[in-house]
Amino acid sequence: MPKRVLRGVVTSDLNAQTVTVSVERRFKHPVMQKTIRKSKKYRAHDENNTFKVGDAVRIIECAPKSKSKRWEVLET
């Protein structure tokens, strides 16, 4: 099964080797047909602390790195 790749924006880089990435998805409401925006935050592994707040990044699924980290940042 292929690993998922998501695109988002870094919202926090305070922790060592970790960034918080906010990923937004858009979809149409099934009844109202209005476009809805929903966002979710993912904690991703950033080995060298290279990404800062506001950077657009891609993240990929990986084996668990810690209790909350299941994603890695791809070089973009």
C-alpha positions as CSV (number, residue, x, y, z in Angstrom):
1,M,0.0,0.0,0.0
2,P,1.5,3.4,-1.0
3,K,2.3,6.0,1.7
4,R,0.1,9.0,1.8
5,V,1.7,12.4,1.0
6,L,0.0,15.6,2.2
7,R,0.7,19.2,1.6
8,G,0.4,21.8,4.4
9,V,1.9,24.8,6.2
10,V,4.2,24.7,9.3
11,T,2.4,26.3,12.2
12,S,4.9,25.5,15.0
13,D,8.6,24.6,15.2
14,L,9.2,25.0,18.9
15,N,10.0,21.3,19.7
16,A,13.3,19.7,18.8
17,Q,13.2,17.7,15.5
18,T,9.4,18.2,15.3
19,V,7.1,20.6,13.4
20,T,3.4,20.9,13.5
21,V,1.8,21.0,10.0
22,S,-1.7,22.2,9.3
23,V,-3.2,20.5,6.3
24,E,-6.4,21.9,4.8
25,R,-8.8,19.9,2.7
26,R,-11.8,21.2,0.7
27,F,-14.9,19.3,-0.3
28,K,-18.5,19.9,-1.2
29,H,-21.2,19.4,1.4
30,P,-23.3,16.4,0.3
31,V,-26.6,18.1,0.7
32,M,-26.0,21.9,0.6
33,Q,-23.3,21.6,-2.2
34,K,-21.4,24.4,-0.5
35,T,-17.6,24.1,-0.5
36,I,-16.3,23.5,3.0
37,R,-12.7,23.9,4.3
38,K,-11.5,21.7,7.1
39,S,-8.0,21.6,8.6
40,K,-6.2,19.1,10.7
41,K,-2.8,19.3,12.4
42,Y,-0.1,16.7,12.1
43,R,3.1,16.4,14.0
44,A,6.0,15.6,11.7
45,H,9.6,14.6,12.1
46,D,12.1,17.3,11.0
47,E,15.6,15.8,11.5
48,N,17.7,19.0,11.1
49,N,15.2,21.6,12.3
50,T,15.3,23.2,8.8
51,F,11.7,24.3,8.5
52,K,10.2,27.4,10.1
53,V,6.7,28.7,10.7
54,G,4.9,29.6,7.5
55,D,6.9,27.3,5.2
56,A,4.8,25.2,2.8
57,V,5.9,21.6,3.1
58,R,4.9,18.0,2.1
59,I,4.7,15.3,4.7
60,I,4.7,11.5,4.1
61,E,3.6,8.6,6.3
62,C,6.2,6.7,8.2
63,A,6.6,4.2,11.0
64,P,5.9,5.7,14.5
65,K,8.7,8.0,15.7
66,S,7.1,8.8,19.1
67,K,3.7,8.8,20.7
68,S,2.3,11.5,18.4
69,K,4.7,11.5,15.4
70,R,3.6,9.3,12.4
71,W,4.8,11.6,9.6
72,E,8.1,12.9,8.1
73,V,8.7,16.1,6.3
74,L,9.8,15.7,2.7
75,E,12.4,18.1,1.2
76,T,10.4,20.7,-0.8
